[in-house]
Amino acid sequence: MGEAGTRSPEERAEWGALSDEEVVRRVLTGDRPLYEVLVRRYNQRLFRVARAIVRDDAEAEDVIQHVYVQGYAHLGQFAGRAQFSTWLTKIAVYESLARARRRAREAGSRARSAEDGGDLDTVRSSEPDPEQQAWRAEVRVLLESAIEAIPAAYRVVFVLREVEGLSTSETAQCLDVSEDVVKTRLLRARGHLRDELLERAGLVSATAFSLHLSRCDRIVLGVFARLQGATRATTH
């Protein structure tokens, strides 16, 4: 597979200019280390989506490593009928939902799942001063807590639309629901958040459940370690 995380800035800049489709094509024709581009490109989105569903940092990280391994194994099945990012996000949604359901069964929390909104399948230029930084950090914590309190069916829609900035159509494709369902769930998600909280946290909403560089690097290394292990297993 090649060693991940050791690319020069020049290589990263060159690779970063490639489209998803070109990266997929080159990976399928043998340039397997290039898969790192896709891992780094969508780590943030997949982490946020998985985190919104499984509600645990470590499990969300494991989910997306699994998703990238599965995506790599089935890369030849990507037909280009949807955006690659949508295809990958759907895999993350399905895997996260499967884990959430399994955990709910193990914990005997079917009633709590129903209360959380049902089954998702019916699924500034200047630097702030220290005081401002502290205030924004507090608001971010409040915002993340508020997002956590949103019922599960609405929370993932809110994260995709408001945090990741996907369109209604893209969100609907990722969740396999209609655009009307997305709109309804987004409205209900907003209804769970106080207006004053949204107004105060507007500047930091895009930092909710952020994926720091160290976590991103760890995920890249983890994905490639799993892929190398799978390659060794199939050659022995």
MDAnalysis code that builds the backbone (N, CA, C; Angstrom):
import MDAnalysis as mda
import numpy as np

u = mda.Universe.empty(708, n_residues=236, atom_resindex=np.repeat(np.arange(236), 3), trajectory=True)
u.add_TopologyAttr("name", ["N", "CA", "C"] * 236)
u.add_TopologyAttr("resid", np.arange(1, 237))
u.add_TopologyAttr("resname", ["MET", "GLY", "GLU", "ALA", "GLY", "THR", "ARG", "SER", "PRO", "GLU", "GLU", "ARG", "ALA", "GLU", "TRP", "GLY", "ALA", "LEU", "SER", "ASP", "GLU", "GLU", "VAL", "VAL", "ARG", "ARG", "VAL", "LEU", "THR", "GLY", "ASP", "ARG", "PRO", "LEU", "TYR", "GLU", "VAL", "LEU", "VAL", "ARG", "ARG", "TYR", "ASN", "GLN", "ARG", "LEU", "PHE", "ARG", "VAL", "ALA", "ARG", "ALA", "ILE", "VAL", "ARG", "ASP", "ASP", "ALA", "GLU", "ALA", "GLU", "ASP", "VAL", "ILE", "GLN", "HIS", "VAL", "TYR", "VAL", "GLN", "GLY", "TYR", "ALA", "HIS", "LEU", "GLY", "GLN", "PHE", "ALA", "GLY", "ARG", "ALA", "GLN", "PHE", "SER", "THR", "TRP", "LEU", "THR", "LYS", "ILE", "ALA", "VAL", "TYR", "GLU", "SER", "LEU", "ALA", "ARG", "ALA", "ARG", "ARG", "ARG", "ALA", "ARG", "GLU", "ALA", "GLY", "SER", "ARG", "ALA", "ARG", "SER", "ALA", "GLU", "ASP", "GLY", "GLY", "ASP", "LEU", "ASP", "THR", "VAL", "ARG", "SER", "SER", "GLU", "PRO", "ASP", "PRO", "GLU", "GLN", "GLN", "ALA", "TRP", "ARG", "ALA", "GLU", "VAL", "ARG", "VAL", "LEU", "LEU", "GLU", "SER", "ALA", "ILE", "GLU", "ALA", "ILE", "PRO", "ALA", "ALA", "TYR", "ARG", "VAL", "VAL", "PHE", "VAL", "LEU", "ARG", "GLU", "VAL", "GLU", "GLY", "LEU", "SER", "THR", "SER", "GLU", "THR", "ALA", "GLN", "CYS", "LEU", "ASP", "VAL", "SER", "GLU", "ASP", "VAL", "VAL", "LYS", "THR", "ARG", "LEU", "LEU", "ARG", "ALA", "ARG", "GLY", "HIS", "LEU", "ARG", "ASP", "GLU", "LEU", "LEU", "GLU", "ARG", "ALA", "GLY", "LEU", "VAL", "SER", "ALA", "THR", "ALA", "PHE", "SER", "LEU", "HIS", "LEU", "SER", "ARG", "CYS", "ASP", "ARG", "ILE", "VAL", "LEU", "GLY", "VAL", "PHE", "ALA", "ARG", "LEU", "GLN", "GLY", "ALA", "THR", "ARG", "ALA", "THR", "THR", "HIS"])
u.atoms.positions = np.array([
    [0.822, -1.211, 0.000],
    [0.000, 0.000, 0.000],
    [0.850, 1.252, 0.000],
    [2.085, 1.152, 0.476],
    [2.878, 2.368, 0.630],
    [2.640, 2.972, 1.981],
    [3.588, 3.772, 2.436],
    [3.492, 4.340, 3.774],
    [2.631, 5.585, 3.767],
    [1.675, 5.661, 4.688],
    [0.759, 6.801, 4.756],
    [1.316, 7.868, 5.668],
    [0.951, 9.113, 5.416],
    [1.287, 10.202, 6.315],
    [2.689, 10.752, 6.153],
    [3.425, 10.319, 5.087],
    [4.805, 10.777, 4.929],
    [5.002, 11.527, 3.620],
    [3.948, 12.014, 3.035],
    [4.035, 12.695, 1.750],
    [4.613, 14.099, 1.910],
    [5.341, 14.539, 0.906],
    [5.915, 15.887, 0.932],
    [4.813, 16.902, 0.691],
    [5.039, 18.161, 1.106],
    [4.036, 19.205, 0.844],
    [3.729, 19.341, -0.642],
    [4.736, 19.134, -1.484],
    [4.525, 19.251, -2.928],
    [3.590, 18.156, -3.434],
    [3.830, 16.922, -2.930],
    [2.955, 15.815, -3.322],
    [1.534, 16.047, -2.852],
    [1.407, 16.519, -1.608],
    [0.066, 16.753, -1.065],
    [-0.675, 17.813, -1.869],
    [0.056, 18.871, -2.283],
    [-0.572, 19.933, -3.064],
    [-1.017, 19.409, -4.426],
    [-0.162, 18.586, -5.049],
    [-0.506, 18.022, -6.359],
    [-1.693, 17.082, -6.251],
    [-1.653, 16.227, -5.256],
    [-2.740, 15.277, -5.077],
    [-4.044, 15.970, -4.715],
    [-3.935, 17.051, -3.925],
    [-5.126, 17.766, -3.486],
    [-5.908, 18.384, -4.617],
    [-5.236, 18.609, -5.753],
    [-5.912, 19.218, -6.898],
    [-6.677, 18.198, -7.731],
    [-6.495, 16.912, -7.443],
    [-7.173, 15.871, -8.211],
    [-8.629, 15.747, -7.792],
    [-9.491, 15.468, -8.748],
    [-10.898, 15.214, -8.425],
    [-11.034, 13.846, -7.781],
    [-12.146, 13.625, -7.076],
    [-12.400, 12.319, -6.475],
    [-12.376, 11.225, -7.539],
    [-13.007, 11.495, -8.665],
    [-13.106, 10.495, -9.714],
    [-11.737, 10.120, -10.269],
    [-10.860, 11.109, -10.405],
    [-9.516, 10.832, -10.898],
    [-8.722, 10.022, -9.888],
    [-8.882, 10.354, -8.606],
    [-8.198, 9.588, -7.566],
    [-8.676, 8.135, -7.596],
    [-9.989, 7.936, -7.672],
    [-10.539, 6.580, -7.716],
    [-9.988, 5.823, -8.917],
    [-9.977, 6.484, -10.064],
    [-9.481, 5.826, -11.282],
    [-8.024, 5.398, -11.116],
    [-7.205, 6.272, -10.550],
    [-5.788, 5.962, -10.405],
    [-5.541, 4.880, -9.356],
    [-6.345, 4.900, -8.291],
    [-6.216, 3.848, -7.277],
    [-6.564, 2.494, -7.892],
    [-7.634, 2.453, -8.675],
    [-8.067, 1.204, -9.287],
    [-7.072, 0.681, -10.313],
    [-6.261, 1.578, -10.876],
    [-5.269, 1.144, -11.857],
    [-3.910, 0.868, -11.225],
    [-3.865, 0.866, -9.873],
    [-2.645, 0.436, -9.213],
    [-1.956, 1.445, -8.319],
    [-2.367, 2.709, -8.382],
    [-1.722, 3.736, -7.558],
    [-2.395, 3.760, -6.186],
    [-2.251, 2.684, -5.443],
    [-3.009, 2.505, -4.203],
    [-2.687, 3.525, -3.107],
    [-1.414, 3.963, -2.966],
    [-1.140, 4.967, -1.917],
    [-1.930, 6.263, -2.084],
    [-2.424, 6.514, -3.306],
    [-3.184, 7.730, -3.550],
    [-4.510, 7.735, -2.792],
    [-4.906, 6.580, -2.299],
    [-6.150, 6.493, -1.518],
    [-6.098, 7.408, -0.298],
    [-4.902, 7.731, 0.158],
    [-4.747, 8.638, 1.299],
    [-5.429, 9.979, 1.042],
    [-5.447, 10.404, -0.213],
    [-6.093, 11.679, -0.558],
    [-7.561, 11.652, -0.146],
    [-8.244, 10.565, -0.478],
    [-9.667, 10.466, -0.151],
    [-9.891, 10.345, 1.348],
    [-8.995, 9.632, 2.018],
    [-9.121, 9.496, 3.469],
    [-9.028, 10.861, 4.129],
    [-8.009, 11.628, 3.779],
    [-7.842, 12.951, 4.389],
    [-8.938, 13.920, 3.940],
    [-9.386, 13.781, 2.726],
    [-10.376, 14.710, 2.182],
    [-11.715, 14.612, 2.904],
    [-12.100, 13.386, 3.340],
    [-13.427, 13.209, 3.920],
    [-13.417, 12.766, 5.374],
    [-12.252, 12.777, 6.017],
    [-12.184, 12.434, 7.435],
    [-13.116, 13.292, 8.282],
    [-13.084, 14.608, 8.055],
    [-13.875, 15.507, 8.880],
    [-15.366, 15.234, 8.748],
    [-15.840, 15.109, 7.519],
    [-17.272, 14.866, 7.308],
    [-17.696, 13.540, 7.916],
    [-16.945, 12.482, 7.631],
    [-17.349, 11.168, 8.119],
    [-17.299, 11.097, 9.637],
    [-16.303, 11.768, 10.229],
    [-16.233, 11.773, 11.692],
    [-17.461, 12.453, 12.280],
    [-17.843, 13.576, 11.728],
    [-19.006, 14.295, 12.246],
    [-20.286, 13.473, 12.084],
    [-20.442, 12.848, 10.940],
    [-21.640, 12.036, 10.699],
    [-21.686, 10.856, 11.665],
    [-20.557, 10.130, 11.755],
    [-20.516, 8.976, 12.652],
    [-20.707, 9.404, 14.102],
    [-20.063, 10.492, 14.476],
    [-20.160, 10.988, 15.860],
    [-21.590, 11.384, 16.206],
    [-22.303, 11.950, 15.235],
    [-23.692, 12.355, 15.468],
    [-24.587, 11.159, 15.725],
    [-24.212, 9.983, 15.197],
    [-25.045, 8.802, 15.345],
    [-24.620, 7.944, 16.528],
    [-23.317, 7.649, 16.632],
    [-22.869, 6.745, 17.704],
    [-22.591, 7.479, 19.004],
    [-22.399, 8.803, 18.943],
    [-22.266, 9.657, 20.122],
    [-21.058, 9.289, 21.000],
    [-19.983, 8.877, 20.356],
    [-18.775, 8.523, 21.087],
    [-17.583, 8.755, 20.166],
    [-16.597, 9.532, 20.624],
    [-15.449, 9.882, 19.782],
    [-14.684, 8.655, 19.305],
    [-14.337, 7.773, 20.234],
    [-13.513, 6.613, 19.887],
    [-14.239, 5.691, 18.921],
    [-15.529, 5.467, 19.156],
    [-16.274, 4.587, 18.258],
    [-16.451, 5.228, 16.892],
    [-16.669, 6.549, 16.876],
    [-16.796, 7.251, 15.599],
    [-15.504, 7.117, 14.795],
    [-14.378, 7.204, 15.467],
    [-13.086, 7.051, 14.803],
    [-12.948, 5.644, 14.228],
    [-13.360, 4.647, 14.994],
    [-13.287, 3.274, 14.516],
    [-14.239, 3.056, 13.349],
    [-15.402, 3.677, 13.416],
    [-16.372, 3.563, 12.327],
    [-15.762, 4.032, 11.023],
    [-15.139, 5.201, 11.036],
    [-14.664, 5.743, 9.756],
    [-13.451, 4.978, 9.229],
    [-12.640, 4.414, 10.136],
    [-11.565, 3.549, 9.649],
    [-12.178, 2.341, 8.929],
    [-13.190, 1.755, 9.538],
    [-13.884, 0.614, 8.919],
    [-14.498, 1.022, 7.580],
    [-15.083, 2.201, 7.533],
    [-15.725, 2.679, 6.307],
    [-14.706, 2.820, 5.184],
    [-13.536, 3.373, 5.483],
    [-12.519, 3.530, 4.442],
    [-12.001, 2.184, 3.947],
    [-11.878, 1.220, 4.848],
    [-11.453, -0.112, 4.434],
    [-12.518, -0.740, 3.530],
    [-13.788, -0.630, 3.931],
    [-14.873, -1.155, 3.112],
    [-14.967, -0.416, 1.778],
    [-14.783, 0.889, 1.826],
    [-14.814, 1.673, 0.594],
    [-13.718, 1.241, -0.367],
    [-12.536, 0.993, 0.177],
    [-11.420, 0.548, -0.656],
    [-11.722, -0.824, -1.257],
    [-12.253, -1.720, -0.431],
    [-12.531, -3.076, -0.901],
    [-13.581, -3.093, -2.009],
    [-14.495, -2.106, -1.990],
    [-15.581, -2.077, -2.971],
    [-15.453, -0.892, -3.927],
    [-14.249, -0.382, -4.074],
    [-14.045, 0.807, -4.900],
    [-14.471, 0.566, -6.344],
    [-14.306, -0.669, -6.800],
    [-14.706, -0.987, -8.163],
    [-16.204, -0.922, -8.378],
    [-16.973, -0.929, -7.288],
    [-18.431, -0.862, -7.396],
    [-18.940, 0.572, -7.481],
    [-18.041, 1.543, -7.255],
    [-18.456, 2.935, -7.353],
    [-18.710, 3.253, -8.821],
    [-19.967, 3.482, -9.146],
    [-20.348, 3.618, -10.550],
    [-20.361, 5.054, -11.035],
    [-20.173, 6.008, -10.149],
    [-20.155, 7.402, -10.564],
    [-21.521, 8.003, -10.787],
    [-22.579, 7.257, -10.408],
    [-23.930, 7.817, -10.589],
    [-24.217, 8.898, -9.552],
    [-23.543, 8.833, -8.415],
    [-23.631, 9.877, -7.391],
    [-22.213, 10.373, -7.125],
    [-22.089, 11.448, -6.377],
    [-20.772, 11.925, -6.001],
    [-20.090, 10.886, -5.115],
    [-18.776, 10.780, -5.240],
    [-18.043, 9.823, -4.411],
    [-18.256, 10.130, -2.935],
    [-18.289, 11.404, -2.587],
    [-18.475, 11.795, -1.193],
    [-19.818, 11.302, -0.662],
    [-20.854, 11.336, -1.505],
    [-22.166, 10.843, -1.096],
    [-22.136, 9.337, -0.903],
    [-21.513, 8.645, -1.831],
    [-21.376, 7.182, -1.749],
    [-20.677, 6.786, -0.456],
    [-19.589, 7.492, -0.122],
    [-18.817, 7.181, 1.076],
    [-19.601, 7.536, 2.338],
    [-20.302, 8.656, 2.306],
    [-21.088, 9.076, 3.466],
    [-22.197, 8.086, 3.765],
    [-22.818, 7.536, 2.717],
    [-23.874, 6.539, 2.930],
    [-23.322, 5.302, 3.629],
    [-22.114, 4.885, 3.255],
    [-21.501, 3.744, 3.924],
    [-21.304, 4.060, 5.401],
    [-20.869, 5.288, 5.685],
    [-20.654, 5.702, 7.078],
    [-21.966, 5.735, 7.853],
    [-23.022, 6.217, 7.221],
    [-24.332, 6.263, 7.877],
    [-24.812, 4.850, 8.204],
    [-24.720, 3.937, 7.238],
    [-25.186, 2.568, 7.458],
    [-24.397, 1.875, 8.564],
    [-23.074, 2.037, 8.538],
    [-22.239, 1.396, 9.556],
    [-22.529, 1.981, 10.933],
    [-22.684, 3.294, 11.005],
    [-22.968, 3.948, 12.289],
    [-24.321, 3.507, 12.835],
    [-25.317, 3.433, 11.949],
    [-26.647, 2.991, 12.368],
    [-26.613, 1.554, 12.873],
    [-25.862, 0.706, 12.178],
    [-25.772, -0.695, 12.593],
    [-25.175, -0.801, 13.986],
    [-24.147, -0.017, 14.251],
    [-23.516, -0.059, 15.568],
    [-24.433, 0.525, 16.636],
    [-25.126, 1.605, 16.277],
    [-26.029, 2.217, 17.248],
    [-27.152, 1.260, 17.616],
    [-27.679, 0.552, 16.619],
    [-28.748, -0.414, 16.892],
    [-28.243, -1.570, 17.742],
    [-27.036, -2.047, 17.402],
    [-26.470, -3.161, 18.166],
    [-26.246, -2.752, 19.615],
    [-25.735, -1.548, 19.793],
    [-25.501, -1.076, 21.155],
    [-26.819, -0.890, 21.900],
    [-27.853, -0.409, 21.173],
    [-29.167, -0.227, 21.802],
    [-29.752, -1.558, 22.238],
    [-29.564, -2.573, 21.387],
    [-30.076, -3.900, 21.752],
    [-29.352, -4.439, 22.977],
    [-28.041, -4.269, 22.983],
    [-27.253, -4.788, 24.094],
    [-27.611, -4.084, 25.402],
    [-27.952, -2.821, 25.317],
    [-28.278, -2.051, 26.509],
    [-29.761, -2.134, 26.853],
    [-30.541, -2.810, 26.002],
    [-31.973, -2.936, 26.242],
    [-32.677, -1.601, 26.202],
    [-32.259, -0.729, 25.224],
    [-32.787, 0.635, 25.204],
    [-33.715, 0.890, 24.024],
    [-34.548, -0.079, 23.675],
    [-35.472, 0.119, 22.561],
    [-36.436, 1.284, 22.817],
    [-36.910, 1.401, 24.058],
    [-37.855, 2.481, 24.373],
    [-37.192, 3.827, 24.209],
    [-35.929, 3.930, 24.660],
    [-35.218, 5.197, 24.537],
    [-34.996, 5.556, 23.074],
    [-34.743, 4.553, 22.234],
    [-34.553, 4.806, 20.812],
    [-35.814, 5.396, 20.197],
    [-36.980, 4.880, 20.602],
    [-38.240, 5.406, 20.079],
    [-38.427, 6.855, 20.476],
    [-38.042, 7.204, 21.721],
    [-38.171, 8.579, 22.191],
    [-37.245, 9.508, 21.436],
    [-36.145, 8.982, 20.930],
    [-35.165, 9.799, 20.223],
    [-35.547, 10.082, 18.783],
    [-36.754, 9.782, 18.382],
    [-37.207, 10.190, 17.061],
    [-37.412, 9.051, 16.092],
    [-37.285, 7.815, 16.566],
    [-37.566, 6.692, 15.688],
    [-36.354, 6.210, 14.935],
    [-36.591, 5.248, 14.076],
    [-35.539, 4.619, 13.299],
    [-35.078, 5.559, 12.202],
    [-33.786, 5.742, 12.096],
    [-33.259, 6.643, 11.091],
    [-33.419, 6.109, 9.678],
    [-33.722, 4.809, 9.556],
    [-33.912, 4.282, 8.215],
    [-35.108, 4.952, 7.566],
    [-36.105, 5.255, 8.416],
    [-37.264, 5.929, 7.845],
    [-36.771, 7.353, 7.777],
    [-34.753, 6.491, 7.929],
    [-33.685, 7.477, 7.969],
    [-33.445, 8.642, 7.022],
    [-14.176, 35.888, 11.544],
    [-13.937, 37.315, 11.294],
    [-12.485, 37.370, 10.955],
    [-11.824, 38.297, 10.298],
    [-10.451, 38.261, 9.812],
    [-9.430, 38.451, 10.922],
    [-9.765, 39.190, 12.001],
    [-8.832, 39.469, 13.088],
    [-8.869, 38.330, 14.094],
    [-7.724, 38.066, 14.723],
    [-7.634, 37.012, 15.720],
    [-8.351, 37.449, 17.005],
    [-9.172, 36.586, 17.604],
    [-9.848, 36.953, 18.848],
    [-8.861, 37.000, 20.010],
    [-9.162, 37.850, 20.981],
    [-8.295, 37.910, 22.148],
    [-8.603, 36.723, 23.055],
    [-7.783, 36.480, 24.110],
    [-7.992, 35.311, 24.973],
    [-9.392, 35.224, 25.558],
    [-9.952, 36.367, 25.927],
    [-11.296, 36.353, 26.491],
    [-12.316, 35.871, 25.464],
    [-12.161, 36.367, 24.218],
    [-13.067, 35.935, 23.161],
    [-12.894, 34.447, 22.860],
    [-11.636, 33.994, 22.873],
    [-11.373, 32.581, 22.626],
    [-12.047, 31.711, 23.686],
    [-11.934, 32.141, 24.940],
    [-12.560, 31.381, 26.030],
    [-14.071, 31.370, 25.882],
    [-14.624, 32.521, 25.527],
    [-16.076, 32.618, 25.358],
    [-16.545, 31.710, 24.231],
    [-15.802, 31.731, 23.119],
    [-16.191, 30.901, 21.985],
    [-16.078, 29.414, 22.326],
    [-15.072, 29.070, 23.099],
    [-14.928, 27.667, 23.515],
    [-16.118, 27.241, 24.356],
    [-16.572, 28.136, 25.256],
    [-17.729, 27.819, 26.083],
    [-18.986, 27.662, 25.227],
    [-19.132, 28.545, 24.254],
    [-20.302, 28.472, 23.377],
    [-20.270, 27.182, 22.565],
    [-19.058, 26.814, 22.097],
    [-18.956, 25.574, 21.330],
    [-19.393, 24.376, 22.157],
    [-18.960, 24.353, 23.423],
    [-19.358, 23.253, 24.306],
    [-20.874, 23.236, 24.474],
    [-21.460, 24.417, 24.663],
    [-22.912, 24.512, 24.796],
    [-23.615, 24.036, 23.528],
    [-23.064, 24.428, 22.379],
    [-23.668, 24.035, 21.118],
    [-23.595, 22.531, 20.922],
    [-22.439, 21.946, 21.211],
    [-22.307, 20.502, 21.053],
    [-23.255, 19.756, 21.994],
    [-23.412, 20.289, 23.198],
    [-24.352, 19.669, 24.143],
    [-25.777, 19.752, 23.618],
    [-26.102, 20.910, 23.013],
    [-27.445, 21.084, 22.459],
    [-27.670, 20.131, 21.296],
    [-26.656, 19.946, 20.451],
    [-26.773, 19.022, 19.325],
    [-26.959, 17.600, 19.835],
    [-26.212, 17.250, 20.887],
    [-26.333, 15.914, 21.469],
    [-27.763, 15.639, 21.934],
    [-28.468, 16.687, 22.373],
    [-29.808, 16.515, 22.922],
    [-30.878, 16.356, 21.843],
    [-30.519, 16.634, 20.588],
    [-31.490, 16.498, 19.502],
    [-31.765, 15.012, 19.265],
    [-33.027, 14.609, 19.082],
    [-33.324, 13.204, 18.769],
    [-32.500, 12.714, 17.587],
    [-32.123, 11.452, 17.623],
    [-31.157, 10.906, 16.671],
    [-31.556, 11.120, 15.215],
    [-32.831, 10.915, 14.891],
    [-33.274, 11.045, 13.509],
    [-33.067, 12.456, 12.975],
    [-33.125, 13.443, 13.864],
    [-32.972, 14.831, 13.450],
    [-31.520, 15.290, 13.562],
    [-30.789, 14.704, 14.502],
    [-29.418, 15.141, 14.760],
    [-28.514, 14.952, 13.540],
    [-28.616, 13.785, 12.887],
    [-27.742, 13.534, 11.748],
    [-28.088, 14.457, 10.581],
    [-29.367, 14.779, 10.416],
    [-29.763, 15.733, 9.378],
    [-29.188, 17.105, 9.685],
    [-29.261, 17.509, 10.957],
    [-28.726, 18.812, 11.352],
    [-27.229, 18.886, 11.082],
    [-26.509, 17.823, 11.414],
    [-25.052, 17.821, 11.217],
    [-24.706, 17.905, 9.728],
    [-25.396, 17.130, 8.909],
    [-25.113, 17.149, 7.480],
    [-25.446, 18.502, 6.847],
    [-26.596, 19.066, 7.233],
    [-27.032, 20.317, 6.603],
    [-26.347, 21.548, 7.192],
    [-26.357, 21.678, 8.508],
    [-25.912, 22.914, 9.127],
    [-24.417, 22.925, 9.472],
    [-23.868, 21.776, 9.816],
    [-22.451, 21.732, 10.174],
    [-21.585, 21.445, 8.955],
    [-21.964, 20.407, 8.182],
    [-21.179, 20.058, 7.001],
    [-21.562, 20.871, 5.771],
    [-22.727, 21.494, 5.777],
    [-23.118, 22.361, 4.672],
    [-23.606, 21.644, 3.432],
    [-24.055, 20.383, 3.562],
    [-24.595, 19.680, 2.405],
    [-25.946, 20.266, 2.022],
    [-26.288, 20.140, 0.762],
    [-27.590, 20.605, 0.302],
    [-28.670, 19.631, 0.758],
    [-29.925, 20.058, 0.608],
    [-31.042, 19.181, 0.942],
    [-30.999, 17.909, 0.110],
    [-30.700, 18.062, -1.175],
    [-30.636, 16.914, -2.070],
    [-29.524, 15.955, -1.671],
    [-28.340, 16.476, -1.383],
    [-27.212, 15.626, -0.989],
    [-27.510, 14.883, 0.305],
    [-28.111, 15.594, 1.255],
    [-28.456, 14.964, 2.529],
    [-29.466, 13.849, 2.326],
    [-30.454, 14.098, 1.483],
    [-31.458, 13.079, 1.194],
    [-30.820, 11.835, 0.581],
    [-29.859, 12.032, -0.330],
    [-29.174, 10.897, -0.944],
    [-28.374, 10.112, 0.086],
    [-27.696, 10.821, 0.986],
    [-26.880, 10.157, 1.994],
    [-27.723, 9.302, 2.935],
    [-28.932, 9.758, 3.238],
    [-29.780, 9.074, 4.216],
    [-30.856, 8.201, 3.581],
    [-30.928, 8.219, 2.243],
    [-31.957, 7.438, 1.542],
    [-33.364, 7.828, 1.980],
    [-33.604, 9.125, 2.079],
    [-34.945, 9.631, 2.385],
    [-35.273, 10.709, 1.364],
    [-36.508, 11.186, 1.386],
    [-36.901, 12.230, 0.444],
    [-36.425, 13.598, 0.932],
    [-36.411, 14.543, 0.020],
    [-36.019, 15.902, 0.385],
    [-37.014, 16.507, 1.374],
    [-38.288, 16.156, 1.239],
    [-39.296, 16.656, 2.180],
    [-39.010, 16.162, 3.593],
    [-38.564, 14.907, 3.704],
    [-38.227, 14.366, 5.018],
    [-37.042, 15.120, 5.609],
    [-36.059, 15.409, 4.779],
    [-34.897, 16.176, 5.249],
    [-35.331, 17.535, 5.764],
    [-36.179, 18.209, 5.008],
    [-36.638, 19.541, 5.410],
    [-37.406, 19.483, 6.726],
    [-38.266, 18.490, 6.860],
    [-39.058, 18.353, 8.084],
    [-38.166, 18.084, 9.285],
    [-37.226, 17.161, 9.120],
    [-36.349, 16.820, 10.241],
    [-35.436, 17.978, 10.620],
    [-35.014, 18.746, 9.622],
    [-34.168, 19.903, 9.931],
    [-34.954, 20.936, 10.723],
    [-36.183, 21.173, 10.336],
    [-37.026, 22.110, 11.073],
    [-37.219, 21.655, 12.520],
    [-37.438, 20.369, 12.691],
    [-37.640, 19.850, 14.039],
    [-36.352, 19.899, 14.854],
    [-35.211, 19.684, 14.188],
    [-33.932, 19.778, 14.887],
    [-33.712, 21.191, 15.394],
    [-34.010, 22.156, 14.532],
    [-33.855, 23.548, 14.942],
    [-34.782, 23.889, 16.103],
    [-35.946, 23.248, 16.099],
    [-36.894, 23.513, 17.168],
    [-36.396, 23.071, 18.521],
    [-35.397, 22.170, 18.544],
    [-34.847, 21.687, 19.797],
    [-33.735, 22.599, 20.332],
    [-33.370, 23.559, 19.558],
    [-32.293, 24.466, 19.968],
    [-32.861, 25.850, 20.256],
    [-32.466, 26.423, 21.325],
    [-32.959, 27.759, 21.640],
    [-32.392, 28.779, 20.664],
    [-33.230, 29.735, 20.273],
    [-32.809, 30.745, 19.315],
    [-31.584, 31.508, 19.794],
    [-31.556, 31.837, 21.060],
    [-30.417, 32.624, 21.548],
    [-29.115, 31.852, 21.499],
    [-29.187, 30.492, 21.655],
    [-27.980, 29.675, 21.586],
    [-27.439, 29.681, 20.165],
    [-28.317, 29.529, 19.190],
    [-27.880, 29.549, 17.802],
    [-27.279, 30.898, 17.433],
    [-27.891, 31.990, 17.918],
    [-27.382, 33.314, 17.611],
    [-25.993, 33.526, 18.210],
    [-25.807, 33.089, 19.441],
    [-24.517, 33.265, 20.118],
    [-23.441, 32.371, 19.511],
    [-23.833, 31.177, 19.056],
    [-22.850, 30.195, 18.597],
    [-22.669, 30.210, 17.083],
    [-23.278, 31.144, 16.394],
    [-23.214, 31.154, 14.942],
    [-21.813, 31.122, 14.375],
    [-20.893, 31.824, 15.030],
    [-19.535, 31.907, 14.510],
    [-18.750, 30.627, 14.696],
    [-19.204, 29.759, 15.589],
    [-18.417, 28.565, 15.876],
    [-19.140, 27.275, 15.502],
    [-20.322, 27.381, 14.887],
    [-21.075, 26.164, 14.596],
    [-20.297, 25.211, 13.704],
    [-19.488, 25.746, 12.811],
    [-18.729, 24.889, 11.907],
    [-17.573, 24.184, 12.593],
    [-17.318, 24.490, 13.867],
    [-16.227, 23.814, 14.575],
    [-16.747, 22.688, 15.455],
    [-18.051, 22.483, 15.484],
    [-18.609, 21.435, 16.337],
    [-18.100, 20.073, 15.901],
    [-17.728, 19.237, 16.876],
    [-17.198, 17.902, 16.613],
    [-16.055, 17.949, 15.607],
    [-15.165, 18.917, 15.749],
    [-14.078, 19.063, 14.792],
    [-13.089, 17.920, 14.918],
    [-12.475, 17.599, 13.789],
    [-11.504, 16.516, 13.728],
    [-10.117, 17.136, 13.693],
    [-9.379, 17.072, 14.805],
    [-8.070, 17.696, 14.868],
    [-7.069, 16.919, 14.023],
    [-5.970, 17.585, 13.642],
    [-4.982, 16.986, 12.754],
    [-4.425, 15.691, 13.318],
    [-4.185, 15.647, 14.620],
    [-3.632, 14.436, 15.213],
    [-4.576, 13.256, 15.028],
    [-5.872, 13.502, 15.178],
    [-6.857, 12.426, 14.970],
    [-6.906, 12.042, 13.506],
    [-6.824, 13.036, 12.628],
    [-6.841, 12.776, 11.189],
    [-5.659, 11.893, 10.807],
    [-4.465, 12.237, 11.303],
    [-3.276, 11.431, 11.018],
    [-3.437, 10.011, 11.557],
    [-3.996, 9.891, 12.758],
    [-4.180, 8.574, 13.363],
    [-5.131, 7.724, 12.529],
    [-6.171, 8.346, 12.006],
    [-7.127, 7.619, 11.184],
    [-6.473, 7.141, 9.892],
    [-5.689, 8.030, 9.263],
    [-4.983, 7.648, 8.033],
    [-4.099, 6.433, 8.284],
    [-3.294, 6.485, 9.351],
    [-2.402, 5.370, 9.670],
    [-3.191, 4.103, 9.986],
    [-4.305, 4.261, 10.703],
    [-5.126, 3.112, 11.044],
    [-5.736, 2.462, 9.820],
    [-6.228, 3.283, 8.876],
    [-6.827, 2.759, 7.654],
    [-5.804, 1.952, 6.868],
    [-4.614, 2.520, 6.686],
    [-3.609, 1.833, 5.887],
    [-3.075, 0.594, 6.592],
    [-3.020, 0.606, 7.922],
    [-2.608, -0.594, 8.656],
    [-3.619, -1.715, 8.433],
    [-4.912, -1.364, 8.456],
    [-5.950, -2.373, 8.226],
    [-5.886, -2.896, 6.796],
    [-5.653, -1.998, 5.847],
    [-5.569, -2.421, 4.459],
    [-4.365, -3.327, 4.223],
    [-3.240, -3.003, 4.859],
    [-2.055, -3.850, 4.730],
    [-2.307, -5.217, 5.332],
    [-3.011, -5.244, 6.494],
    [-3.343, -6.518, 7.110],
    [-4.242, -7.351, 6.238],
    [-5.220, -6.709, 5.593],
    [-6.129, -7.432, 4.704],
    [-5.382, -7.964, 3.492],
    [-4.412, -7.174, 2.987],
    [-3.633, -7.609, 1.823],
    [-2.792, -8.835, 2.178],
    [-2.154, -8.819, 3.367],
    [-1.334, -9.962, 3.795],
    [-2.201, -11.206, 3.979],
    [-3.417, -11.011, 4.514],
    [-4.294, -12.154, 4.767],
    [-4.725, -12.845, 3.469],
    [-4.875, -12.044, 2.401],
    [-5.336, -12.621, 1.144],
    [-4.209, -13.222, 0.330],
    [-2.966, -12.958, 0.712],
    [-1.822, -13.487, -0.031],
    [-1.178, -14.678, 0.651],
    [-1.741, -15.095, 1.819],
    [-1.195, -16.247, 2.514],
    [-2.216, -17.387, 2.527],
])
